[in-house]
Amino acid sequence: MVNKLFGKKLGMTRLFLAEGKSASVTVLEVGPCVVIQKKTLDKEGYSAIQVGYGKKKENRLNKPLKGHFKVAGEKIFEQLQEIRVDDPDAFELGQELNLDIFHIGELVHVRALSKGRGFAGVMKRWNFSGGRKTHGSRSHRVPGSIGCSATPGRVIKGRKMPGRMGQQRVTVKNLRVVDIRPEMGVILVNGSVPGAPNNKVEICKA
C-alpha cells in the first residue's frame, strides 16, 4: 500500500459543497504513476518502488533511460520518484497507481516548490518593520545592526538578511480532500498549494 502519489497543480477554483457553502479549492492532476523499478533491502539497502509520471517527448530521451522505461511498454515519463513501501514484491513492473488510494473527506499533506520571488530585502523577505520615515532618518528599509558589540564580534549564523526569496520546498499540511474525479484524473483539496500552475506536487496521506 502506497501513502503518496505525484502530479501537478492545475490551478484554483471555487466549489459549492453539499451544505451550500462555497469553498476555495486547488485542482491537482494526480498520476497515473507507473511502477518502473523495485528496490529491495538485499540489493539497495531499503525497500521502495520507483515510479514515473508526466509526459515527455521521445526525441529528448537518452538511450539508458529508454531502456529503463521498457518495463512500462512504450510510455516515456518526465519525472522519476521513489515511494517507500514495506513489500516491493506486492507491486508489478508497469503497474499503474491511481487515485483510489485517496478518499473524500480525508486529510493530505501537499509538498511543492514555492514561487521564486528573486532577490528581496528584509522587509519583503522577513516582514521587518523598517526604520523611521521622518526626523532625518536615512534607514528606511535597511535591516539595522546585524551583529553584537565586542562579543562575539561576528555575525551569528542564521541571521535574517536580504537574499533570494522563494523557490523552496514547502509542505502544506492537513488539506481536506473535497472531491475526487477519477475519470479526469484530478483531486480537489480545500485551500491553497505552493507554486504556480503546472508546478510538480507530492500528495501524501496525513
C-alpha positions as CSV (number, residue, x, y, z in Angstrom):
1,M,0.0,0.0,0.0
2,V,1.4,3.4,-1.0
3,N,0.9,6.5,1.0
4,K,1.6,9.2,-1.6
5,L,1.4,10.0,-5.3
6,F,2.8,12.6,-7.6
7,G,1.2,15.0,-10.1
8,K,0.9,18.7,-10.9
9,K,-1.1,21.7,-9.8
10,L,-3.7,22.8,-12.4
11,G,-5.0,25.9,-10.6
12,M,-7.6,27.1,-8.2
13,T,-11.4,27.5,-8.4
14,R,-14.5,27.6,-6.2
15,L,-16.7,24.6,-5.4
16,F,-20.1,24.6,-3.8
17,L,-20.3,21.9,-1.1
18,A,-23.3,19.8,-0.2
19,E,-24.4,22.2,2.6
20,G,-24.4,25.1,0.2
21,K,-21.2,26.7,1.3
22,S,-18.6,27.9,-1.2
23,A,-15.1,26.6,-0.7
24,S,-11.8,27.7,-2.4
25,V,-10.2,24.5,-3.8
26,T,-7.0,23.7,-5.6
27,V,-7.3,21.2,-8.5
28,L,-4.4,18.7,-8.7
29,E,-3.8,16.3,-11.6
30,V,-2.5,13.1,-10.0
31,G,-0.7,10.4,-11.8
32,P,-1.1,7.9,-13.3
33,C,2.2,6.9,-11.6
34,V,3.7,3.8,-13.2
35,V,6.0,1.4,-11.4
36,I,9.4,1.4,-13.2
37,Q,11.7,-0.3,-10.7
38,K,11.6,-2.2,-7.4
39,K,14.3,-1.6,-4.8
40,T,14.8,-4.3,-2.2
41,L,16.5,-4.4,1.2
42,D,19.1,-7.0,-0.1
43,K,20.3,-5.1,-3.1
44,E,19.8,-1.4,-2.4
45,G,19.6,-1.5,1.4
46,Y,16.0,-0.2,1.6
47,S,12.5,-1.1,0.3
48,A,10.9,1.2,-2.2
49,I,9.4,1.4,-5.7
50,Q,10.4,3.9,-8.4
51,V,7.5,5.4,-10.3
52,G,7.4,7.6,-13.4
53,Y,4.8,10.2,-14.2
54,G,4.3,13.1,-16.6
55,K,4.7,13.1,-20.4
56,K,8.0,13.7,-22.2
57,K,9.0,13.8,-25.9
58,E,10.9,10.8,-27.1
59,N,13.4,12.9,-29.0
60,R,14.6,14.4,-25.7
61,L,15.4,11.0,-24.1
62,N,18.8,9.3,-24.0
63,K,19.3,5.5,-24.6
64,P,19.9,4.5,-21.0
65,L,16.5,6.0,-19.9
66,K,14.8,4.4,-23.0
67,G,15.9,1.0,-21.7
68,H,14.9,1.9,-18.2
69,F,11.4,2.7,-19.3
70,K,10.9,-0.5,-21.4
71,V,9.1,-2.2,-18.4
72,A,6.3,0.3,-18.9
73,G,5.8,-0.5,-22.5
74,E,6.1,2.4,-24.9
75,K,5.5,5.0,-22.2
76,I,8.1,7.8,-21.6
77,F,8.0,9.8,-18.4
78,E,9.2,13.3,-17.4
79,Q,9.7,12.6,-13.7
80,L,11.0,9.7,-11.7
81,Q,10.3,9.5,-7.9
82,E,10.6,6.9,-5.2
83,I,8.0,5.8,-2.7
84,R,9.0,3.8,0.4
85,V,7.0,0.6,0.8
86,D,7.1,-2.3,3.2
87,D,6.9,-5.0,0.4
88,P,8.1,-4.1,-3.1
89,D,7.1,-7.6,-4.3
90,A,3.5,-6.7,-3.9
91,F,3.8,-4.5,-7.0
92,E,4.3,-5.4,-10.6
93,L,6.6,-3.6,-13.1
94,G,4.4,-1.4,-15.3
95,Q,1.5,-1.3,-12.7
96,E,-0.4,2.0,-12.6
97,L,-1.1,3.7,-9.2
98,N,-4.2,5.8,-9.4
99,L,-6.4,8.0,-7.2
100,D,-8.1,5.1,-5.5
101,I,-5.7,5.4,-2.5
102,F,-7.4,8.7,-1.5
103,H,-10.9,9.2,-0.1
104,I,-13.2,12.2,0.1
105,G,-13.0,13.8,3.5
106,E,-9.5,12.6,4.5
107,L,-6.6,14.9,5.2
108,V,-3.5,15.1,3.0
109,H,-0.1,16.9,3.0
110,V,0.9,18.6,-0.2
111,R,4.6,19.3,-0.9
112,A,5.9,21.5,-3.7
113,L,8.3,24.2,-4.8
114,S,7.1,27.7,-3.9
115,K,7.2,30.6,-6.4
116,G,10.6,32.2,-6.9
117,R,10.5,35.9,-6.0
118,G,14.1,36.8,-6.8
119,F,16.4,39.0,-4.7
120,A,14.4,40.6,-1.9
121,G,15.2,42.9,1.0
122,V,14.4,42.1,4.7
123,M,11.1,44.0,4.7
124,K,9.6,41.8,2.0
125,R,11.5,38.6,2.8
126,W,11.2,38.6,6.6
127,N,8.5,41.2,7.3
128,F,10.9,43.6,9.1
129,S,9.1,46.9,10.1
130,G,11.9,49.1,8.7
131,G,13.3,52.4,10.1
132,R,11.7,55.8,10.8
133,K,10.3,57.7,7.9
134,T,11.0,61.2,9.3
135,H,13.3,63.2,11.5
136,G,16.3,62.9,9.2
137,S,16.4,59.1,9.2
138,R,18.3,57.6,6.3
139,S,17.5,54.0,7.3
140,H,14.1,53.4,5.9
141,R,14.3,49.8,4.6
142,V,17.6,48.5,5.9
143,P,17.9,45.7,8.4
144,G,19.8,47.8,11.0
145,S,22.5,46.3,13.2
146,I,23.4,42.7,12.2
147,G,26.0,41.9,14.9
148,C,26.9,42.2,18.5
149,S,29.3,44.7,20.1
150,A,32.6,43.2,21.1
151,T,31.5,39.7,22.0
152,P,31.3,37.5,19.9
153,G,32.4,40.2,17.4
154,R,30.9,38.4,14.4
155,V,27.6,37.9,12.6
156,I,25.7,34.9,14.1
157,K,24.7,32.1,11.8
158,G,21.1,32.2,10.7
159,R,20.8,36.0,10.8
160,K,17.8,37.2,8.7
161,M,19.4,39.1,5.8
162,P,18.5,40.2,2.2
163,G,18.7,37.4,-0.4
164,R,16.9,35.2,-2.8
165,M,13.3,34.7,-1.7
166,G,11.1,31.6,-2.5
167,Q,11.9,28.6,-4.7
168,Q,12.0,26.4,-1.7
169,R,10.2,23.1,-0.9
170,V,7.1,23.9,1.2
171,T,4.7,21.5,2.8
172,V,1.1,22.5,3.5
173,K,-0.3,20.1,6.0
174,N,-3.9,18.8,6.6
175,L,-5.7,19.9,3.5
176,R,-9.1,18.2,3.3
177,V,-10.0,16.2,0.1
178,V,-13.2,17.9,-1.1
179,D,-13.8,15.9,-4.3
180,I,-12.2,13.1,-6.4
181,R,-12.9,12.8,-10.1
182,P,-11.2,9.6,-11.4
183,E,-12.4,10.0,-15.0
184,M,-10.5,13.3,-15.2
185,G,-7.6,12.1,-13.0
186,V,-7.9,15.1,-10.7
187,I,-8.3,15.6,-6.9
188,L,-9.7,18.7,-5.3
189,V,-8.3,19.9,-2.0
190,N,-9.6,22.7,0.2
191,G,-7.1,25.6,0.4
192,S,-4.0,26.7,-1.5
193,V,-1.0,24.8,-2.6
194,P,2.6,26.2,-3.1
195,G,3.7,27.1,-6.6
196,A,2.3,28.3,-9.9
197,P,0.0,26.3,-12.2
198,N,1.8,23.2,-13.8
199,N,4.0,23.0,-10.7
200,K,5.0,19.5,-9.7
201,V,3.4,18.4,-6.4
202,E,3.6,15.4,-4.0
203,I,0.4,14.4,-2.2
204,C,0.8,12.3,0.9
205,K,-1.7,10.8,3.3
206,A,-1.8,12.8,6.6
